[in-house]
Amino acid sequence: MLTYFESALEDFDRYEIIEGRVCYYGWSMDERFVVKTSQCAVAITGGSGHMFKFGALLGMELAGLVTGERDQADFTR
């Protein structure tokens, strides 16, 4: 795993791993997506394994949200 990130991080040899953990899926208590927006960013998380299973569809819908073609409340629902 470290070898994979070595080329992606500047000054890789200065980093130190203090603790490692595994998180297969991020999830919300009701297993729904959590969408937060600001003027320059959109963050989406939650949804148990749904985020992985529906990644391509979420990407398309998120693009609609960013371009204004999709309403946030509608997207979250």
PDB file of N, CA, C and O in Angstrom:
ATOM      1  N   MET A   1       0.817  -1.182   0.000  1.00  0.00           N
ATOM      2  CA  MET A   1       0.000   0.000   0.000  1.00  0.00           C
ATOM      3  C   MET A   1       0.871   1.260   0.000  1.00  0.00           C
ATOM      4  O   MET A   1       0.582   2.224  -0.709  1.00  0.00           O
ATOM      5  N   LEU A   2       1.911   1.240   0.781  1.00  0.00           N
ATOM      6  CA  LEU A   2       2.797   2.405   0.843  1.00  0.00           C
ATOM      7  C   LEU A   2       3.448   2.691  -0.503  1.00  0.00           C
ATOM      8  O   LEU A   2       3.586   3.848  -0.899  1.00  0.00           O
ATOM      9  N   THR A   3       3.841   1.649  -1.195  1.00  0.00           N
ATOM     10  CA  THR A   3       4.488   1.814  -2.496  1.00  0.00           C
ATOM     11  C   THR A   3       3.566   2.538  -3.468  1.00  0.00           C
ATOM     12  O   THR A   3       4.024   3.344  -4.277  1.00  0.00           O
ATOM     13  N   TYR A   4       2.267   2.254  -3.391  1.00  0.00           N
ATOM     14  CA  TYR A   4       1.291   2.881  -4.272  1.00  0.00           C
ATOM     15  C   TYR A   4       1.286   4.407  -4.085  1.00  0.00           C
ATOM     16  O   TYR A   4       1.209   5.147  -5.066  1.00  0.00           O
ATOM     17  N   PHE A   5       1.367   4.872  -2.856  1.00  0.00           N
ATOM     18  CA  PHE A   5       1.288   6.306  -2.576  1.00  0.00           C
ATOM     19  C   PHE A   5       2.624   7.032  -2.696  1.00  0.00           C
ATOM     20  O   PHE A   5       2.655   8.262  -2.748  1.00  0.00           O
ATOM     21  N   GLU A   6       3.697   6.307  -2.738  1.00  0.00           N
ATOM     22  CA  GLU A   6       5.031   6.923  -2.760  1.00  0.00           C
ATOM     23  C   GLU A   6       5.182   7.917  -3.913  1.00  0.00           C
ATOM     24  O   GLU A   6       5.737   9.000  -3.724  1.00  0.00           O
ATOM     25  N   SER A   7       4.701   7.566  -5.086  1.00  0.00           N
ATOM     26  CA  SER A   7       4.847   8.472  -6.231  1.00  0.00           C
ATOM     27  C   SER A   7       3.832   9.611  -6.207  1.00  0.00           C
ATOM     28  O   SER A   7       4.004  10.602  -6.917  1.00  0.00           O
ATOM     29  N   ALA A   8       2.790   9.487  -5.411  1.00  0.00           N
ATOM     30  CA  ALA A   8       1.725  10.495  -5.387  1.00  0.00           C
ATOM     31  C   ALA A   8       1.956  11.600  -4.355  1.00  0.00           C
ATOM     32  O   ALA A   8       1.365  12.674  -4.464  1.00  0.00           O
ATOM     33  N   LEU A   9       2.802  11.354  -3.362  1.00  0.00           N
ATOM     34  CA  LEU A   9       3.005  12.320  -2.282  1.00  0.00           C
ATOM     35  C   LEU A   9       4.405  12.907  -2.327  1.00  0.00           C
ATOM     36  O   LEU A   9       5.397  12.180  -2.373  1.00  0.00           O
ATOM     37  N   GLU A  10       4.472  14.214  -2.313  1.00  0.00           N
ATOM     38  CA  GLU A  10       5.766  14.894  -2.283  1.00  0.00           C
ATOM     39  C   GLU A  10       6.436  14.648  -0.933  1.00  0.00           C
ATOM     40  O   GLU A  10       5.764  14.626   0.098  1.00  0.00           O
ATOM     41  N   ASP A  11       7.732  14.465  -0.936  1.00  0.00           N
ATOM     42  CA  ASP A  11       8.509  14.207   0.282  1.00  0.00           C
ATOM     43  C   ASP A  11       7.965  13.004   1.062  1.00  0.00           C
ATOM     44  O   ASP A  11       7.822  13.048   2.284  1.00  0.00           O
ATOM     45  N   PHE A  12       7.670  11.947   0.333  1.00  0.00           N
ATOM     46  CA  PHE A  12       7.055  10.763   0.929  1.00  0.00           C
ATOM     47  C   PHE A  12       7.846  10.227   2.122  1.00  0.00           C
ATOM     48  O   PHE A  12       7.250   9.759   3.093  1.00  0.00           O
ATOM     49  N   ASP A  13       9.141  10.287   2.067  1.00  0.00           N
ATOM     50  CA  ASP A  13       9.968   9.739   3.143  1.00  0.00           C
ATOM     51  C   ASP A  13       9.821  10.508   4.460  1.00  0.00           C
ATOM     52  O   ASP A  13      10.274  10.035   5.502  1.00  0.00           O
ATOM     53  N   ARG A  14       9.201  11.674   4.422  1.00  0.00           N
ATOM     54  CA  ARG A  14       8.982  12.451   5.648  1.00  0.00           C
ATOM     55  C   ARG A  14       7.715  12.023   6.386  1.00  0.00           C
ATOM     56  O   ARG A  14       7.519  12.404   7.540  1.00  0.00           O
ATOM     57  N   TYR A  15       6.846  11.234   5.736  1.00  0.00           N
ATOM     58  CA  TYR A  15       5.608  10.789   6.374  1.00  0.00           C
ATOM     59  C   TYR A  15       5.870   9.606   7.289  1.00  0.00           C
ATOM     60  O   TYR A  15       6.769   8.800   7.051  1.00  0.00           O
ATOM     61  N   GLU A  16       5.059   9.516   8.350  1.00  0.00           N
ATOM     62  CA  GLU A  16       5.182   8.407   9.287  1.00  0.00           C
ATOM     63  C   GLU A  16       3.781   7.870   9.579  1.00  0.00           C
ATOM     64  O   GLU A  16       2.870   8.632   9.901  1.00  0.00           O
ATOM     65  N   ILE A  17       3.623   6.574   9.464  1.00  0.00           N
ATOM     66  CA  ILE A  17       2.335   5.960   9.786  1.00  0.00           C
ATOM     67  C   ILE A  17       2.281   5.741  11.283  1.00  0.00           C
ATOM     68  O   ILE A  17       3.125   5.048  11.851  1.00  0.00           O
ATOM     69  N   ILE A  18       1.292   6.330  11.915  1.00  0.00           N
ATOM     70  CA  ILE A  18       1.137   6.205  13.361  1.00  0.00           C
ATOM     71  C   ILE A  18       0.171   5.064  13.693  1.00  0.00           C
ATOM     72  O   ILE A  18       0.378   4.320  14.651  1.00  0.00           O
ATOM     73  N   GLU A  19      -0.884   4.940  12.887  1.00  0.00           N
ATOM     74  CA  GLU A  19      -1.888   3.907  13.136  1.00  0.00           C
ATOM     75  C   GLU A  19      -2.607   3.619  11.824  1.00  0.00           C
ATOM     76  O   GLU A  19      -2.800   4.522  11.009  1.00  0.00           O
ATOM     77  N   GLY A  20      -2.994   2.402  11.621  1.00  0.00           N
ATOM     78  CA  GLY A  20      -3.746   2.035  10.431  1.00  0.00           C
ATOM     79  C   GLY A  20      -5.082   1.427  10.805  1.00  0.00           C
ATOM     80  O   GLY A  20      -5.198   0.721  11.806  1.00  0.00           O
ATOM     81  N   ARG A  21      -6.088   1.704   9.995  1.00  0.00           N
ATOM     82  CA  ARG A  21      -7.420   1.141  10.210  1.00  0.00           C
ATOM     83  C   ARG A  21      -8.055   0.846   8.861  1.00  0.00           C
ATOM     84  O   ARG A  21      -7.671   1.420   7.842  1.00  0.00           O
ATOM     85  N   VAL A  22      -9.001  -0.029   8.866  1.00  0.00           N
ATOM     86  CA  VAL A  22      -9.726  -0.367   7.650  1.00  0.00           C
ATOM     87  C   VAL A  22     -11.169   0.096   7.792  1.00  0.00           C
ATOM     88  O   VAL A  22     -11.811  -0.158   8.812  1.00  0.00           O
ATOM     89  N   CYS A  23     -11.673   0.767   6.780  1.00  0.00           N
ATOM     90  CA  CYS A  23     -13.072   1.174   6.746  1.00  0.00           C
ATOM     91  C   CYS A  23     -13.582   0.816   5.352  1.00  0.00           C
ATOM     92  O   CYS A  23     -13.295   1.521   4.385  1.00  0.00           O
ATOM     93  N   TYR A  24     -14.323  -0.259   5.252  1.00  0.00           N
ATOM     94  CA  TYR A  24     -14.790  -0.701   3.945  1.00  0.00           C
ATOM     95  C   TYR A  24     -15.837   0.234   3.360  1.00  0.00           C
ATOM     96  O   TYR A  24     -15.823   0.503   2.159  1.00  0.00           O
ATOM     97  N   TYR A  25     -16.728   0.725   4.177  1.00  0.00           N
ATOM     98  CA  TYR A  25     -17.774   1.624   3.706  1.00  0.00           C
ATOM     99  C   TYR A  25     -18.011   2.722   4.740  1.00  0.00           C
ATOM    100  O   TYR A  25     -18.026   2.468   5.944  1.00  0.00           O
ATOM    101  N   GLY A  26     -18.194   3.931   4.253  1.00  0.00           N
ATOM    102  CA  GLY A  26     -18.679   4.992   5.126  1.00  0.00           C
ATOM    103  C   GLY A  26     -20.196   4.893   5.131  1.00  0.00           C
ATOM    104  O   GLY A  26     -20.785   4.598   4.091  1.00  0.00           O
ATOM    105  N   TRP A  27     -20.840   5.125   6.247  1.00  0.00           N
ATOM    106  CA  TRP A  27     -22.287   5.000   6.258  1.00  0.00           C
ATOM    107  C   TRP A  27     -22.929   5.990   7.208  1.00  0.00           C
ATOM    108  O   TRP A  27     -22.308   6.456   8.163  1.00  0.00           O
ATOM    109  N   SER A  28     -24.174   6.297   6.930  1.00  0.00           N
ATOM    110  CA  SER A  28     -24.970   7.113   7.832  1.00  0.00           C
ATOM    111  C   SER A  28     -25.896   6.159   8.581  1.00  0.00           C
ATOM    112  O   SER A  28     -26.125   5.041   8.120  1.00  0.00           O
ATOM    113  N   MET A  29     -26.423   6.570   9.706  1.00  0.00           N
ATOM    114  CA  MET A  29     -27.245   5.686  10.532  1.00  0.00           C
ATOM    115  C   MET A  29     -28.468   5.165   9.771  1.00  0.00           C
ATOM    116  O   MET A  29     -28.879   4.023   9.974  1.00  0.00           O
ATOM    117  N   ASP A  30     -29.049   5.987   8.903  1.00  0.00           N
ATOM    118  CA  ASP A  30     -30.224   5.538   8.151  1.00  0.00           C
ATOM    119  C   ASP A  30     -29.856   5.049   6.748  1.00  0.00           C
ATOM    120  O   ASP A  30     -30.737   4.811   5.921  1.00  0.00           O
ATOM    121  N   GLU A  31     -28.563   4.901   6.484  1.00  0.00           N
ATOM    122  CA  GLU A  31     -28.027   4.416   5.219  1.00  0.00           C
ATOM    123  C   GLU A  31     -28.459   5.276   4.029  1.00  0.00           C
ATOM    124  O   GLU A  31     -28.666   4.765   2.928  1.00  0.00           O
ATOM    125  N   ARG A  32     -28.590   6.569   4.256  1.00  0.00           N
ATOM    126  CA  ARG A  32     -28.903   7.497   3.177  1.00  0.00           C
ATOM    127  C   ARG A  32     -27.662   8.322   2.876  1.00  0.00           C
ATOM    128  O   ARG A  32     -26.769   8.452   3.714  1.00  0.00           O
ATOM    129  N   PHE A  33     -27.618   8.872   1.682  1.00  0.00           N
ATOM    130  CA  PHE A  33     -26.507   9.724   1.308  1.00  0.00           C
ATOM    131  C   PHE A  33     -26.592  11.056   2.044  1.00  0.00           C
ATOM    132  O   PHE A  33     -27.686  11.554   2.308  1.00  0.00           O
ATOM    133  N   VAL A  34     -25.459  11.621   2.370  1.00  0.00           N
ATOM    134  CA  VAL A  34     -25.376  12.925   3.003  1.00  0.00           C
ATOM    135  C   VAL A  34     -24.731  13.858   1.981  1.00  0.00           C
ATOM    136  O   VAL A  34     -23.615  13.612   1.525  1.00  0.00           O
ATOM    137  N   VAL A  35     -25.436  14.924   1.627  1.00  0.00           N
ATOM    138  CA  VAL A  35     -24.942  15.860   0.620  1.00  0.00           C
ATOM    139  C   VAL A  35     -24.833  17.236   1.252  1.00  0.00           C
ATOM    140  O   VAL A  35     -25.803  17.741   1.817  1.00  0.00           O
ATOM    141  N   LYS A  36     -23.674  17.835   1.161  1.00  0.00           N
ATOM    142  CA  LYS A  36     -23.446  19.195   1.661  1.00  0.00           C
ATOM    143  C   LYS A  36     -22.843  20.010   0.528  1.00  0.00           C
ATOM    144  O   LYS A  36     -21.964  19.533  -0.190  1.00  0.00           O
ATOM    145  N   THR A  37     -23.311  21.226   0.373  1.00  0.00           N
ATOM    146  CA  THR A  37     -22.774  22.087  -0.681  1.00  0.00           C
ATOM    147  C   THR A  37     -22.342  23.426  -0.106  1.00  0.00           C
ATOM    148  O   THR A  37     -22.854  23.885   0.915  1.00  0.00           O
ATOM    149  N   SER A  38     -21.403  24.028  -0.782  1.00  0.00           N
ATOM    150  CA  SER A  38     -21.010  25.403  -0.493  1.00  0.00           C
ATOM    151  C   SER A  38     -20.921  26.092  -1.846  1.00  0.00           C
ATOM    152  O   SER A  38     -21.301  25.511  -2.862  1.00  0.00           O
ATOM    153  N   GLN A  39     -20.434  27.296  -1.871  1.00  0.00           N
ATOM    154  CA  GLN A  39     -20.343  28.017  -3.136  1.00  0.00           C
ATOM    155  C   GLN A  39     -19.354  27.365  -4.100  1.00  0.00           C
ATOM    156  O   GLN A  39     -19.490  27.515  -5.315  1.00  0.00           O
ATOM    157  N   CYS A  40     -18.365  26.645  -3.580  1.00  0.00           N
ATOM    158  CA  CYS A  40     -17.334  26.111  -4.476  1.00  0.00           C
ATOM    159  C   CYS A  40     -17.094  24.615  -4.314  1.00  0.00           C
ATOM    160  O   CYS A  40     -16.145  24.085  -4.894  1.00  0.00           O
ATOM    161  N   ALA A  41     -17.936  23.912  -3.535  1.00  0.00           N
ATOM    162  CA  ALA A  41     -17.692  22.483  -3.338  1.00  0.00           C
ATOM    163  C   ALA A  41     -18.985  21.733  -3.057  1.00  0.00           C
ATOM    164  O   ALA A  41     -19.956  22.296  -2.551  1.00  0.00           O
ATOM    165  N   VAL A  42     -18.974  20.457  -3.396  1.00  0.00           N
ATOM    166  CA  VAL A  42     -20.063  19.545  -3.064  1.00  0.00           C
ATOM    167  C   VAL A  42     -19.424  18.317  -2.431  1.00  0.00           C
ATOM    168  O   VAL A  42     -18.498  17.734  -2.994  1.00  0.00           O
ATOM    169  N   ALA A  43     -19.917  17.928  -1.268  1.00  0.00           N
ATOM    170  CA  ALA A  43     -19.420  16.723  -0.602  1.00  0.00           C
ATOM    171  C   ALA A  43     -20.573  15.743  -0.476  1.00  0.00           C
ATOM    172  O   ALA A  43     -21.684  16.120  -0.105  1.00  0.00           O
ATOM    173  N   ILE A  44     -20.303  14.488  -0.786  1.00  0.00           N
ATOM    174  CA  ILE A  44     -21.325  13.445  -0.670  1.00  0.00           C
ATOM    175  C   ILE A  44     -20.702  12.249   0.022  1.00  0.00           C
ATOM    176  O   ILE A  44     -19.584  11.849  -0.302  1.00  0.00           O
ATOM    177  N   THR A  45     -21.423  11.677   0.974  1.00  0.00           N
ATOM    178  CA  THR A  45     -20.919  10.527   1.715  1.00  0.00           C
ATOM    179  C   THR A  45     -22.100   9.733   2.253  1.00  0.00           C
ATOM    180  O   THR A  45     -23.255  10.072   2.000  1.00  0.00           O
ATOM    181  N   GLY A  46     -21.805   8.688   2.987  1.00  0.00           N
ATOM    182  CA  GLY A  46     -22.846   7.874   3.604  1.00  0.00           C
ATOM    183  C   GLY A  46     -23.399   6.834   2.649  1.00  0.00           C
ATOM    184  O   GLY A  46     -22.894   6.662   1.540  1.00  0.00           O
ATOM    185  N   GLY A  47     -24.429   6.148   3.082  1.00  0.00           N
ATOM    186  CA  GLY A  47     -25.112   5.231   2.206  1.00  0.00           C
ATOM    187  C   GLY A  47     -24.612   3.797   2.245  1.00  0.00           C
ATOM    188  O   GLY A  47     -24.894   3.039   1.317  1.00  0.00           O
ATOM    189  N   SER A  48     -23.893   3.397   3.262  1.00  0.00           N
ATOM    190  CA  SER A  48     -23.404   2.029   3.377  1.00  0.00           C
ATOM    191  C   SER A  48     -22.622   1.640   2.127  1.00  0.00           C
ATOM    192  O   SER A  48     -21.789   2.423   1.671  1.00  0.00           O
ATOM    193  N   GLY A  49     -22.855   0.484   1.569  1.00  0.00           N
ATOM    194  CA  GLY A  49     -22.153   0.049   0.372  1.00  0.00           C
ATOM    195  C   GLY A  49     -22.727   0.639  -0.892  1.00  0.00           C
ATOM    196  O   GLY A  49     -22.196   0.399  -1.977  1.00  0.00           O
ATOM    197  N   HIS A  50     -23.801   1.408  -0.785  1.00  0.00           N
ATOM    198  CA  HIS A  50     -24.446   1.990  -1.958  1.00  0.00           C
ATOM    199  C   HIS A  50     -23.524   2.937  -2.706  1.00  0.00           C
ATOM    200  O   HIS A  50     -23.607   3.050  -3.929  1.00  0.00           O
ATOM    201  N   MET A  51     -22.653   3.614  -1.987  1.00  0.00           N
ATOM    202  CA  MET A  51     -21.739   4.559  -2.629  1.00  0.00           C
ATOM    203  C   MET A  51     -20.861   3.818  -3.644  1.00  0.00           C
ATOM    204  O   MET A  51     -20.589   4.338  -4.726  1.00  0.00           O
ATOM    205  N   PHE A  52     -20.430   2.635  -3.303  1.00  0.00           N
ATOM    206  CA  PHE A  52     -19.603   1.851  -4.215  1.00  0.00           C
ATOM    207  C   PHE A  52     -20.448   1.266  -5.345  1.00  0.00           C
ATOM    208  O   PHE A  52     -20.075   1.363  -6.514  1.00  0.00           O
ATOM    209  N   LYS A  53     -21.582   0.659  -4.999  1.00  0.00           N
ATOM    210  CA  LYS A  53     -22.403  -0.018  -5.996  1.00  0.00           C
ATOM    211  C   LYS A  53     -22.953   0.928  -7.048  1.00  0.00           C
ATOM    212  O   LYS A  53     -23.057   0.570  -8.221  1.00  0.00           O
ATOM    213  N   PHE A  54     -23.301   2.125  -6.631  1.00  0.00           N
ATOM    214  CA  PHE A  54     -23.929   3.066  -7.548  1.00  0.00           C
ATOM    215  C   PHE A  54     -23.012   4.225  -7.906  1.00  0.00           C
ATOM    216  O   PHE A  54     -23.487   5.317  -8.218  1.00  0.00           O
ATOM    217  N   GLY A  55     -21.705   4.000  -7.864  1.00  0.00           N
ATOM    218  CA  GLY A  55     -20.723   5.051  -8.105  1.00  0.00           C
ATOM    219  C   GLY A  55     -20.902   5.776  -9.421  1.00  0.00           C
ATOM    220  O   GLY A  55     -20.848   7.005  -9.461  1.00  0.00           O
ATOM    221  N   ALA A  56     -21.116   5.037 -10.504  1.00  0.00           N
ATOM    222  CA  ALA A  56     -21.259   5.668 -11.826  1.00  0.00           C
ATOM    223  C   ALA A  56     -22.524   6.526 -11.882  1.00  0.00           C
ATOM    224  O   ALA A  56     -22.497   7.646 -12.392  1.00  0.00           O
ATOM    225  N   LEU A  57     -23.614   6.002 -11.363  1.00  0.00           N
ATOM    226  CA  LEU A  57     -24.871   6.761 -11.353  1.00  0.00           C
ATOM    227  C   LEU A  57     -24.745   8.003 -10.473  1.00  0.00           C
ATOM    228  O   LEU A  57     -25.211   9.080 -10.845  1.00  0.00           O
ATOM    229  N   LEU A  58     -24.118   7.853  -9.309  1.00  0.00           N
ATOM    230  CA  LEU A  58     -23.927   9.000  -8.419  1.00  0.00           C
ATOM    231  C   LEU A  58     -23.069  10.071  -9.082  1.00  0.00           C
ATOM    232  O   LEU A  58     -23.326  11.264  -8.923  1.00  0.00           O
ATOM    233  N   GLY A  59     -22.058   9.649  -9.818  1.00  0.00           N
ATOM    234  CA  GLY A  59     -21.211  10.607 -10.520  1.00  0.00           C
ATOM    235  C   GLY A  59     -22.006  11.423 -11.527  1.00  0.00           C
ATOM    236  O   GLY A  59     -21.837  12.638 -11.625  1.00  0.00           O
ATOM    237  N   MET A  60     -22.872  10.752 -12.274  1.00  0.00           N
ATOM    238  CA  MET A  60     -23.706  11.458 -13.258  1.00  0.00           C
ATOM    239  C   MET A  60     -24.677  12.417 -12.568  1.00  0.00           C
ATOM    240  O   MET A  60     -24.848  13.557 -13.001  1.00  0.00           O
ATOM    241  N   GLU A  61     -25.304  11.949 -11.502  1.00  0.00           N
ATOM    242  CA  GLU A  61     -26.254  12.796 -10.776  1.00  0.00           C
ATOM    243  C   GLU A  61     -25.547  13.957 -10.078  1.00  0.00           C
ATOM    244  O   GLU A  61     -26.078  15.067 -10.024  1.00  0.00           O
ATOM    245  N   LEU A  62     -24.365  13.707  -9.551  1.00  0.00           N
ATOM    246  CA  LEU A  62     -23.583  14.759  -8.903  1.00  0.00           C
ATOM    247  C   LEU A  62     -23.175  15.820  -9.912  1.00  0.00           C
ATOM    248  O   LEU A  62     -23.176  17.011  -9.601  1.00  0.00           O
ATOM    249  N   ALA A  63     -22.826  15.392 -11.116  1.00  0.00           N
ATOM    250  CA  ALA A  63     -22.501  16.354 -12.172  1.00  0.00           C
ATOM    251  C   ALA A  63     -23.714  17.243 -12.464  1.00  0.00           C
ATOM    252  O   ALA A  63     -23.561  18.444 -12.683  1.00  0.00           O
ATOM    253  N   GLY A  64     -24.914  16.662 -12.466  1.00  0.00           N
ATOM    254  CA  GLY A  64     -26.131  17.448 -12.657  1.00  0.00           C
ATOM    255  C   GLY A  64     -26.354  18.436 -11.527  1.00  0.00           C
ATOM    256  O   GLY A  64     -26.833  19.547 -11.752  1.00  0.00           O
ATOM    257  N   LEU A  65     -26.010  18.036 -10.319  1.00  0.00           N
ATOM    258  CA  LEU A  65     -26.133  18.927  -9.164  1.00  0.00           C
ATOM    259  C   LEU A  65     -25.178  20.108  -9.294  1.00  0.00           C
ATOM    260  O   LEU A  65     -25.558  21.252  -9.041  1.00  0.00           O
ATOM    261  N   VAL A  66     -23.942  19.830  -9.686  1.00  0.00           N
ATOM    262  CA  VAL A  66     -22.922  20.869  -9.813  1.00  0.00           C
ATOM    263  C   VAL A  66     -23.267  21.861 -10.930  1.00  0.00           C
ATOM    264  O   VAL A  66     -23.018  23.059 -10.796  1.00  0.00           O
ATOM    265  N   THR A  67     -23.830  21.369 -12.013  1.00  0.00           N
ATOM    266  CA  THR A  67     -24.157  22.245 -13.146  1.00  0.00           C
ATOM    267  C   THR A  67     -25.504  22.933 -12.990  1.00  0.00           C
ATOM    268  O   THR A  67     -25.875  23.754 -13.829  1.00  0.00           O
ATOM    269  N   GLY A  68     -26.245  22.612 -11.927  1.00  0.00           N
ATOM    270  CA  GLY A  68     -27.534  23.241 -11.697  1.00  0.00           C
ATOM    271  C   GLY A  68     -28.699  22.544 -12.386  1.00  0.00           C
ATOM    272  O   GLY A  68     -29.828  23.029 -12.318  1.00  0.00           O
ATOM    273  N   GLU A  69     -28.451  21.421 -13.046  1.00  0.00           N
ATOM    274  CA  GLU A  69     -29.510  20.673 -13.720  1.00  0.00           C
ATOM    275  C   GLU A  69     -30.295  19.795 -12.749  1.00  0.00           C
ATOM    276  O   GLU A  69     -31.364  19.292 -13.095  1.00  0.00           O
ATOM    277  N   ARG A  70     -29.773  19.608 -11.539  1.00  0.00           N
ATOM    278  CA  ARG A  70     -30.404  18.752 -10.533  1.00  0.00           C
ATOM    279  C   ARG A  70     -30.525  19.534  -9.239  1.00  0.00           C
ATOM    280  O   ARG A  70     -29.576  20.216  -8.850  1.00  0.00           O
ATOM    281  N   ASP A  71     -31.653  19.460  -8.564  1.00  0.00           N
ATOM    282  CA  ASP A  71     -31.902  20.147  -7.305  1.00  0.00           C
ATOM    283  C   ASP A  71     -31.297  19.333  -6.146  1.00  0.00           C
ATOM    284  O   ASP A  71     -31.394  18.106  -6.131  1.00  0.00           O
ATOM    285  N   GLN A  72     -30.670  20.025  -5.173  1.00  0.00           N
ATOM    286  CA  GLN A  72     -30.014  19.311  -4.053  1.00  0.00           C
ATOM    287  C   GLN A  72     -30.991  18.482  -3.247  1.00  0.00           C
ATOM    288  O   GLN A  72     -30.698  17.332  -2.921  1.00  0.00           O
ATOM    289  N   ALA A  73     -32.155  19.045  -2.914  1.00  0.00           N
ATOM    290  CA  ALA A  73     -33.137  18.295  -2.114  1.00  0.00           C
ATOM    291  C   ALA A  73     -33.600  17.053  -2.867  1.00  0.00           C
ATOM    292  O   ALA A  73     -33.764  15.984  -2.279  1.00  0.00           O
ATOM    293  N   ASP A  74     -33.808  17.202  -4.163  1.00  0.00           N
ATOM    294  CA  ASP A  74     -34.210  16.096  -5.005  1.00  0.00           C
ATOM    295  C   ASP A  74     -33.108  15.042  -5.071  1.00  0.00           C
ATOM    296  O   ASP A  74     -33.384  13.844  -5.002  1.00  0.00           O
ATOM    297  N   PHE A  75     -31.867  15.486  -5.203  1.00  0.00           N
ATOM    298  CA  PHE A  75     -30.726  14.586  -5.260  1.00  0.00           C
ATOM    299  C   PHE A  75     -30.586  13.815  -3.953  1.00  0.00           C
ATOM    300  O   PHE A  75     -30.367  12.604  -3.972  1.00  0.00           O
ATOM    301  N   THR A  76     -30.707  14.492  -2.836  1.00  0.00           N
ATOM    302  CA  THR A  76     -30.570  13.856  -1.529  1.00  0.00           C
ATOM    303  C   THR A  76     -31.682  12.835  -1.301  1.00  0.00           C
ATOM    304  O   THR A  76     -31.438  11.752  -0.768  1.00  0.00           O
ATOM    305  N   ARG A  77     -32.891  13.181  -1.702  1.00  0.00           N
ATOM    306  CA  ARG A  77     -34.027  12.293  -1.544  1.00  0.00           C
ATOM    307  C   ARG A  77     -33.821  11.035  -2.371  1.00  0.00           C
ATOM    308  O   ARG A  77     -34.677  10.150  -2.374  1.00  0.00           O
TER     309      ARG A  77
END
